[in-house]
Amino acid sequence: MKNVVLRTVVQLAGVAVVSAVGDQAASALDGHGWAVLVVGLATAVAALAVYRALVRWTEHRQAVEIGPDGRGRGLAVGTGVGVAMFAVVIAVVALLGDYSVAGAHLTAGVAGFVGLMAAAAVTEELMFRGVLFRVLERGLGTWLALAATSVLFGALHLVNPDATVWGALAIAVEAGGMLGAAYVATRSLWLPIGLHFGWNFAESAIFSTAVSGNGASHGWLDATTSGSTLVTGGTFGPEAGLPSIVVCLAVAAVLLVVARRRGRIVPRTTRAARLAGAGTVPAVSTASC
């Protein structure tokens, strides 16, 4: 498929349909944590399969960005770092007196969060880093593509029930920038998927905070967040707070330094060069994530 716009629309639509179907199924099973876990994981697997098939059909290549090389390590490292990052954020908020824990309990709802966050991480990374970032980077280069997809990623969160403009801007800066940087540094989607999942899982299933303006979560810890919205993020959740922005920007900076050292920053190209490389993806390293 030579038309880049049509190819992009087809790929986005394919993943979006899987995401929408998965969301509807999970909503219908609300309150049944183990069933939601199954649906969420199935949604993630289906989205990867659809993306892989559409890339092969529309670009006539293998989707190396979700290939087996580095998959386990990327997911494991990303998840671990994502959880650790959010734990640092909560530690700062708690030290400032704005987060308190009354108890802890494990329920089937925690399992449900695993499925929900896996589906969200996979589908959103496929659409924003797998499709949009790749397409934009060919013509705009890494820096402008990173800025554009970050803005779009933030704007997506404006549709959430407790969304705020500040929250969307914070998501654009912290999450859009960090996740995009993770892709640039590795040229693989596994690390950003892991980071995305780990962060959201910690937010919801462990620390029981609001996630991106989607209301309060009831996870492992029976916790309360209160105080300055500059710290806590208010009803949007900690992602709209300054501690999250600082932590994510620090990680993004490290990833971009790694990307530059590995020679993975793509300069802006001419129209002729874009057409010549329309079906290519920058090289993926299998040695590290």
C-alpha positions, 0 to 999 in steps of 0.5 A: 500500500503506497499511500502513506496516509491510507496505510496509517489510517488502516493500521490505526483503525485496526488496532483501535477496533480491537481496543474498542471491542476489548473495552466494551467486553471489560466494561460488561464484566465490571466487578469480575476481576478474573474475567476482566484479566482474561479479556484484557490479556486477550485484547493485548494479544489480539492487538499485537496480532492485528498490528503485525498482520496490517504491517505485513499487508500495508508495508510488505515487511515484518513488524520487527518493532514487536519481534521476539528479539528483546521481548522478554527483557524489554517487558521485564525491565520496562515494567520494573522501571515503571513500577519503581518510577511511580513508587518514587512519585508516591514516596515524594507525595507521602513525604509531603503529607499528601498520601496516606495508607489506612490498610491493605487487601488483595481482591480479584479487582487487582487481577482485573487491573493487570488485564486492563492496564496490559490492554491499554499499554499495548494498544496505545503504544501500538497506535502512538509509537508503533504507527504515528511516531514511525510515520511522522519521524520519516518526514519530520525527524525524531524531535518533531515527531516526538513533540507531535505524538506527545501532544496527540497522546496528551489530547487523547486523555481529554476524553476521560471523565475527570480530565483537565487541560493541565492533566493532558499537558502533563501527560503529553510532557511526561508520558508522551516524551518518556515513552517516545524516548523509550522507543527511540532508544531501543527501536522496539515497542517492548520497552515502552509497553513495559514502562506504560504497563508498569506505571499504570499498574502501580497507579491503580493496582498497588497504590490505588490512585486515580489514573489519568482522570478515570476516577479513583482506583481500588487496588491493594492499598486502601489509600487516600490522596489529598492536598495541593493539586500541584503535588497530587494532581487532584482528581486527574491523579498523580500524573498531573502533579509535579513529582510525576513530571519531574521523574518522567522527564528525568527518565526521558532525558536518560533515554534520549542520551542513550538514543543519541549515543546509539545513533538513533536520532533521525534528522528531518528528511527531504521529500525525496528521501521520505519517499525512498524510505517510506517502507522502512523502519530504523534498525532495531538492536537486539543487544539491549533495551 
